[in-house]
Amino acid sequence: MIYRFRVILDNDVDDDVFRDLEIRETDTLEDLHNIITQSFGFDGTEMASFYVSNNQWDQGEEISLFDLSEDASARLMNETIINDVVHEMQTRLIYVYDFLSMWTFFVELAEIVEEAKGVDYPNLMFVHGQIPDEAPEKLFDTDDDFDDFDEFEDDLDIEDYEGLDFDENWN
C-alpha cells in the first residue's frame, strides 16, 4: 500500500508551507526523511529525528537518523519501517531537521491507497508555499501557574538580621 502524507512546516505566520507526498508503507523512516528534505530543499546533511505523536501533537518516542546514545539503544530511521509507527490508529509524527536551527514539521498520514502503475515512489505530489530562509523561531509557553510566581514574595524583611537566628540555622 501507498501512504500519502502531508508535511507541514511548523511556523506562526499566515502563509502555510506544506508538501504532499506518497511513499510505500514498507519503506523506512530514512526514506521518508530523504523525501522530506528533498521536497523542502534541504541538503540532507544535518541531524534529524522523527517523534511519534498523538492527536494533540505531543512529542513521544524519538526515532533518530543516527545513534548518539552512549549505550547504542536509540531507535534508528533506517531500521524502522513506516507502517511499524504509522497506521490508521497512529497517524501523526513530528519531524525535526537540523537541531541547531530546529526546522520542525508536522507529518500526518492523510490517506492509504493502492500503488499506481507507472508511478515511482516516493513521489512528491503537491507543493504549497516557499520555505523561509531561516527556521521559524520557537516560542516555548509555560503553564499559567508560573505566571503569578514571585520568588521574592516570602514576607521576609531582608533588613531584619536579628530575626534570622544565625546560630540555629548554621550548617
Secondary structure by P-SEA (a helix, b strand, c coil): cbbbbbbbbbccccccccccccccccccaaaaaaaaaaaaccccccccbbbbbccccccccccccccccccccccccccccccccccccccbbbbbccccccbbbbbbbcccccccccccccccccccccccccccbbbbbcccccccccccccccccccccccccccccc
